[in-house]
């Protein structure tokens, strides 16, 4: 998944916002809380996608080649995809949607209602 495809997919999730920070990283948030990041320090293989995941997914994904605990965020169960062949685009989209849901679920009920994601 390219950075532009990553950005387009995350933009389609409910109530998301995007900011570019940390040296050109595309940071996606829901309710002001980060759920996914695409860092690109150059072109092609230098791109890294990181996202929040469940405890079980974290354990499973960090056993896969091309996926590592995310620097600075691993203690909060974040992984970083270091090889774009590690996950198919469809699997990555599923994990990004799950990351969005995990973070959104931790927002206050009031904020979820305001964002239109209280289901």
Secondary structure, DSSP 4 states (H G I P E B T S, - for coil): --HHHHHHHHHTSTTEEEEEETTTEEEEEETTEEEEEEEESSSGGGEEEEEE--HHHHHHHTTSTTEEEPTTTGGGTEEEE-STTSS-HHHHHHHHHHHHHHHHHTS-HHHHHHHT---
